[in-house]
Structures are given as C-alpha cells and as structure tokens.
Amino acid sequence: MGRKAAAYRKISNTNKRSADERDVRIGQRLRTRRMELKISQQELGDVLGVSFQQIQKYEKGVNRIGAARLVQLAEALDTNTGYFIGELEKGRGHESAFGEFLATREGVAIVEAMITIDEERVRRLIIDIARTLGDICKAA
C-alpha cells in the first residue's frame, strides 16, 4: 500500500461521523418526549417526511441527528432543542439508566399513574413499595 492510500485511510477514519453515546442520550430524550405526547414513530416520521425506521434509528442513537433535523423534531414535539441536548457529559450512569427507563412504556405509565395521585403520603408509600420490591428482586 502506498503512502497516499495510507494517508487517505487515516483521514477518512478520523472524519467518520459515527454515532456515539451523546447520540444515544439525545435519542433517549427524543423517545421520551414522543411517548409523553403519545405520538407513534410513524406519525412523527410522517410529520418530518422520513420513515418510522429512521425515527427508530434516531431514538436508538444509531444515526446522528443533524442540527436542522433537531430543530424540526423540537417543533414537531412542542419543545426546544435544549430539551434534547441538555447536559451530555460522559459518566452520568444513573441519569442515563433513568432516562432509558423513562423512555419505555412502563416508565411513562408509572409517571402518568403517579401524577393522578393527589396525596403525597400515598405517593411516598408507593415509592417505598417499589423500592422494597426492587431490593427483593436484587437479592433473588
């Protein structure tokens, strides 16, 4: 292999625009917001003029979301771009797991159910029960 080919490969590898963990976090926030609004991937894709598969790729962090597309997503989901970007530092393990859970149907369902409970005492009891069940599951 010649010197020119080796130099080209080095440049092309360093310019590769593959998705990283920041893209995954942005995708999680996209999924969370979409689910909060009860919008399907197909419906969001239709608004943006892309397939639901593309929305899936954005949500999983497989494909990067460009600036213009991020603005479109924010408008479609009635929020601002800051919602998606927020704090994207590395090493935010607990917050990342929290975001991943909130982006699930179960996470949204729990939040919706908790919002309907007016009494703080009852909400705290439910939290205590959930923590106890979590501890039991860890021990098992």
C-alpha positions as CSV (number, residue, x, y, z in Angstrom):
1,M,0.0,0.0,0.0
2,G,1.4,3.4,-1.0
3,R,1.9,6.4,1.3
4,K,-1.0,8.2,-0.4
5,A,-3.5,5.4,0.3
6,A,-2.4,5.1,3.9
7,A,-2.8,8.8,4.5
8,Y,-6.3,8.8,2.9
9,R,-7.4,5.9,5.1
10,K,-6.2,7.7,8.2
11,I,-8.1,10.9,7.2
12,S,-11.3,9.0,6.3
13,N,-11.2,7.2,9.6
14,T,-10.8,10.4,11.6
15,N,-13.6,12.1,9.8
16,K,-16.0,9.3,10.2
17,R,-19.2,10.6,11.7
18,S,-20.5,7.6,13.5
19,A,-22.9,7.9,16.4
20,D,-21.6,7.9,19.9
21,E,-23.1,7.9,23.5
22,R,-24.2,11.5,23.1
23,D,-26.3,10.5,20.2
24,V,-27.8,7.7,22.3
25,R,-28.8,10.2,25.1
26,I,-30.3,12.5,22.5
27,G,-32.3,9.6,21.1
28,Q,-33.5,8.6,24.6
29,R,-34.8,12.1,25.1
30,L,-36.5,12.0,21.7
31,R,-38.2,8.7,22.6
32,T,-39.2,10.0,26.0
33,R,-40.8,13.2,24.6
34,R,-42.5,11.3,21.7
35,M,-44.0,8.9,24.2
36,E,-45.1,11.7,26.6
37,L,-47.1,13.1,23.7
38,K,-48.4,9.7,22.7
39,I,-47.1,10.1,19.2
40,S,-46.2,6.9,17.2
41,Q,-42.9,6.7,15.4
42,Q,-44.9,6.5,12.1
43,E,-46.8,9.7,13.0
44,L,-43.6,11.6,13.8
45,G,-41.9,10.2,10.7
46,D,-44.8,11.5,8.6
47,V,-44.5,15.0,10.0
48,L,-40.8,15.0,9.3
49,G,-41.0,13.3,5.9
50,V,-39.0,10.3,7.0
51,S,-39.8,6.6,7.6
52,F,-40.6,5.3,11.1
53,Q,-37.4,3.2,10.7
54,Q,-35.4,6.4,10.6
55,I,-37.1,7.6,13.8
56,Q,-36.2,4.3,15.4
57,K,-32.6,4.8,14.4
58,Y,-32.6,8.3,15.8
59,E,-34.1,7.0,19.1
60,K,-31.6,4.2,19.4
61,G,-28.7,6.6,18.7
62,V,-27.7,4.6,15.6
63,N,-28.0,7.6,13.4
64,R,-26.9,11.1,14.3
65,I,-29.5,13.9,14.3
66,G,-28.3,17.0,12.4
67,A,-28.9,20.5,13.6
68,A,-31.7,21.2,11.1
69,R,-33.5,17.9,11.9
70,L,-33.1,18.6,15.6
71,V,-35.0,21.9,15.2
72,Q,-37.7,20.1,13.2
73,L,-38.0,17.5,15.9
74,A,-38.3,20.1,18.6
75,E,-41.0,21.9,16.7
76,A,-42.9,18.7,16.0
77,L,-42.7,17.7,19.6
78,D,-43.6,21.1,21.0
79,T,-40.3,21.7,22.8
80,N,-37.0,23.3,22.2
81,T,-33.6,21.9,21.1
82,G,-32.2,22.4,24.6
83,Y,-34.6,19.6,25.8
84,F,-32.7,17.1,23.6
85,I,-29.2,18.4,24.2
86,G,-29.3,19.2,28.0
87,E,-26.2,18.0,29.8
88,L,-24.4,15.4,27.7
89,E,-21.3,14.9,29.8
90,K,-19.8,11.4,30.0
91,G,-20.1,9.3,33.1
92,R,-23.7,10.1,34.0
93,G,-24.6,6.4,34.5
94,H,-27.5,6.8,36.9
95,E,-29.1,9.5,34.9
96,S,-28.7,7.5,31.8
97,A,-30.4,4.5,33.2
98,F,-33.2,6.8,34.5
99,G,-33.6,8.3,31.0
100,E,-33.6,4.8,29.5
101,F,-36.4,3.7,31.8
102,L,-38.5,6.8,31.3
103,A,-38.3,6.2,27.5
104,T,-40.1,2.9,28.0
105,R,-43.9,2.3,28.0
106,E,-43.6,1.2,31.7
107,G,-41.8,4.4,32.6
108,V,-44.3,6.6,31.0
109,A,-47.2,4.6,32.6
110,I,-45.7,4.9,36.1
111,V,-45.2,8.6,35.8
112,E,-48.7,9.1,34.4
113,A,-50.2,7.0,37.2
114,M,-48.2,8.8,39.9
115,I,-49.4,12.2,38.6
116,T,-53.0,11.2,39.2
117,I,-52.4,10.6,42.9
118,D,-53.0,13.8,44.8
119,E,-51.9,12.7,48.2
120,E,-48.2,13.0,48.8
121,R,-48.4,10.4,51.6
122,V,-49.8,7.8,49.2
123,R,-47.2,8.6,46.5
124,R,-44.4,8.1,49.1
125,L,-45.9,4.7,50.1
126,I,-45.9,3.6,46.5
127,I,-42.3,4.6,46.2
128,D,-41.4,2.7,49.3
129,I,-43.2,-0.4,48.0
130,A,-41.4,-0.1,44.7
131,R,-38.0,0.2,46.4
132,T,-38.7,-2.8,48.6
133,L,-39.7,-4.9,45.6
134,G,-36.6,-3.8,43.8
135,D,-34.4,-4.9,46.8
136,I,-36.2,-8.3,46.9
137,C,-35.6,-8.7,43.1
138,K,-31.9,-7.9,43.5
139,A,-31.5,-10.4,46.3
140,A,-33.2,-13.2,44.4
